Amino acid sequence: MKTRSLLAVMAAFLWATSAHAEYPERPIQVIVGFSAGGGMDATIRTIAPTLEKILGQPVVVINKPGAGGALAWTEVARAKPDGYTLGSVNYPAISGVTASGGLPFDPLKSFEFLGNVMVDPAVTVVSAKSPYKSMGDVVTYLKEHPGGLSYGATGSTSLDGLTVLALAKKTGAKFRIVNFAGTPEQATALLGGHVDAVGLAVSEVQPFMSDVRVLGVGGTARNSLLPDVPTYAEQGVALAVDESSRGLIAPAGTDPAILKKLRDAIETATKDPDYLARAKKVSQQVTFRSADEVRSAVSTQIDFLKSTLEKK
């Protein structure tokens, strides 16, 4: 009986080991909570071919925008933790949605962070025909006319929404917020004269540069893609939230062996010459941040934003 039991345990161990070694055996889907054509969508679609090469299976992107990313994050949190349904993640968006009560769960408990692959600073953008030439011009006007300018965002807890919240907290200048589903809708509204300004990220504004004026950019130094645009800090309005970091997540409970394979694949992908070349073409600044670094940053931001939003 002892021998038979031992053989059964060994068989189960070998089966489990074999199952892990075979992952993935079929396509992996990544649920993106923002519209096609936006920064988050572009990030996943740009790295997907390299992940396919490393993992040996197709990586399929599925867009499910809504509620500032919360609809997609909820679906990922409820998905079977088998490594075949992943999600995209970007902070500060997930931090903001959590801090404002927009998620019915704690992302620090419901997700396994897999690593982030890029950083994209925020920008404040107006039409090239706009009379406003700097952040100072906008702040001055809004202090004299609270809510006198409209600002297109993709939700109050997205990067653009939190950047303008940080601006209001720093200067007292408050825009009138108009929410859109994603970047294409924001850009259309701005270029059509339906809003006075929009919040985007550096990678998102590149296709529209001939038609817009960028008033300010996030980060501690000028951005190489926008060398003539002063940072917010240079203009005296250093913001607590002014950049987005993007990557991938898996549902909590995913097997550690699968998590390791995914995390290793993501880190390896960020060093791949083909991926780096594709990212450069679409103005994405590849910056790898480990799962632990992402978890720590999200936790810190949630605490900060809970306090900020409560005092709003």
N, C-alpha and C positions, 0 to 999 in steps of 0.2 A: 504493500500500500504506500509505504514511504517513497519507494522508487517511482511508483506511478504518479504520485503527487508532485514529486520533483520534476518529472518529465513534463507534466502539465504546466508547471510554473515556467520551465525553460521554453516550452512551446509558445506560451503567451508572451514571454519576453521577446523571443525571436520574431513573433508576428508583429508586435508593437514597433520593434526596431526597424523591421522591413517596411512597415507603413510609413514611418517618419522619413525613411530614406527615399521613398518614392514620391513624397510631396514635392511639387504639385503634380497631380496626374491629369488635371483638366484645367480649363481656363479659369483665371482669377478675375473677379469683377471688383472695380473700385468705384464706390458711390461718391460722387462729387455734389455737394450741396449748393452749387452756384451754377449760373447759366454757362452754356458753351460760349467760348470766346472771351471769357473773363480770365483774370490772373490765376485763380485756383485751378480752373479747368486746363489752362495752358501748361501749368506746372506738371500736372499728372500726365497729360498727353505727350509732353516733351520727354519725360523720363520713361514712359511706358515701353517704348521699343527696346531700350537697354535692359529693363527688368525682364522683358520677354526673352531676350538673348541669354541672360544669366540664369533664369528659372526654367527655361525650356517650355513655357506655356504662354498662350496669348494673355494679355492684360487688357481687359475690356472696360472702358470708361462709361459710366452711366450717370447722366446729369439729372438730379432731382432737387432743383432750387426751391427755396421757400423758408420763411421765418429765419432769415439770416444764417442759414445752414442747419438749423435745428431739425428740420424734417429728415434730412439725410443722416444726421448724426444719430437720431432716434432709431432709424432703420438699421444702421450699423450696430448699435448697441444691442438690438434685439436679434441680430443675425446669429446663425449657428457658428460657434467659434472653431471653425475647421480650416481657416486660412484661405477660404475661397471667396469670402465676402469681406473686403477691406473698405476703408473710407479715407477720404482726404481730410486733412486737418490744417487749419491755419490759426495762428494766434497773432493778434489779440481777439479775433472773431469768436473763437470758442470760449475764451475767457470772458468776453463781454456778454455773450448769450447766457452763460452760466451765472455770472454775477447779477444779471437782471432778472433771473428766474425763468428764463426761456427754455430751459431743459428740464425734463421731469426726472433727471438722474444726475449723479455726480460723475463727470467725465474722467476724473482721476481714479474712480473705482470701476467705471464701465468700459474703459478702453485700455488697450495696451499700445503705447506710443512706439512707433517703429523707427522714427528718425525723420528729421526735416532736411530738405535738400536745397532750399534757396531762401534768400532774404530779399524782400522787395519794399523799398522805402515808399512812404505815402507822398502824394503830391496834391496841391490845391490848384485847380485849373479853371481858367475863365476863357471865354471866346477871345480870339485875336482882336476882335473889334471892341472889346470891353474897355471902359475908361480906367479900370484898376490895373496898376502896374506893379504892385507889391503887396505883401501881406499887411504892411503898415497902412496902405490905402484902404484896404478892406476893413481892418480893425477900427480905424478912425470913423469910417462911415457907419459901421454897425453900432458903435458906441453912441453915435448921435441918432441912429435910426434902428433901434433893436428889432430884429426880425425883418429888416428892410431888404435883405437880399436872400434869394432862394438858393438852396444847396442840394444837389442831387447826390444821394447816397444809396447804398444797397442794404440798408437796415441800420437801426440805431446802434447795434452792437457789432457791426462789421468794422474793418479797418477804417474806412472813410467816416463812418458814423462816430467811432471812438476818437478819431483824430479831431473832428470838429467839436466834440465834447471836451477834449483836452484843451482846445483853443479857447472855448468859452470859459473853462475853469481858470486858465492862465490869464486871460485878458478881459473877460466880461463881455466879449463880442459874441453875439448869438445870431446864427443864421436861422432862416425858416427852412426846415428840412423837408425834402420831397424824396420819398423812397422809390427805388426802381428794382427790377428783378436782377439786373446785372449790368456789366460794363457797356455792352452795345446799346442798351436802353438809355443809360446815363449819357453816353456820347451823343446819341441822336437828339436827346432833349437839349443838351448844351448847344450843339451846332444849329439846332432849329430855333434857338432863342427862347426856349421854354423855361430854362432855369439860368440863374446868373453865374453859378459856379458848380463844379462837381469835385468830389474827392476820388482820386484814382491811385494807382501805384505806378512806379516808374515804368515797369514793363507794359502796363496797360495803356499808357498815354502815347507811346511811341508811334502808333499808326496815325495819330491825329495831330502830330506836332506842327504841321503847316497851317492848321486852322485854329490853334489854341495858343494861349499864353500860360506858362506854368509860373505861378507866383512864389511857390516855396516847395522845398523837398525835405523829407525826413533824413535822419542820420546825423552822425557827428562831424561829417566832412562832406564836401560837395560830391555829387554823384558823377561818375565818369561818363554816364550817358546823358547827363544834363549839366555839363560843366559851367554853363553861364547862369544857372539858377542857384541863388543863395539858399542855404538851409533855413529852416524855421529859426534855429538857434541864432544864426547870423543876423536875423532880422529882429532879434530880441524877444522871440516867442518860442523858446525851447519847450517842446511838448513831451508829456509823460508817455504818450503813445504816438509813434510816428513811423512804424514799419511793420511789415507782415512777414512771418516765417511760415513756410508751407511744407507739408510732408504727408505721411500716411499713418493710419491707425488700424488696429484690429480689435475685434470684440474681446472683452475680458474673458478669461477662461481658455483662450487659445493655447494649445500645447507649447511648452517652452522650446521644444525642438523646432517647431514650425516658426515660432517667433524669432529664434536665432537665425534660421535660414533667411527669413524675410529681412531682418535687420542687417545681416551681412550683405545681402543682395543690394539693399538700398545704399549702404556705405560704399560698396564696390562700384555701383553705378555712378556715383558722384565723381569718380576718378576716371571714368571711361571717356576717351577722347571724342568718340562720336556723340555721346550725350553732351559733353561740354561744348562741342561745336554747334549742336542744335540749340542749346540753351542760349548761346551767344547770339544766334540769328534772331531769336525772339526776345532779346533784351532781358534775359533772366540771369541773375547773379547767383551762381551756384555756391552755396555755403552749407556744408553739412553740419547738422547738430544731432547729437546722439539722443536716443530715447530718454535717457536720464536727464539730459539738458533740457529737452522739450518739456518733460513732466515738471521740472523745477520752475521753468519760466512760466508755464501755464498756472501753476499753483500760486506763484508770486503775483501774477497779474490778476487772478481772481480775487485775491485778498485786497489788492489796491483798488480794483474797480468796484467791488462791493461797497467800500467806503465812499468812493467818489460818487457812485450812482445814488446812494442813500442821501447824500448831501445836495444832490442836483436840484 
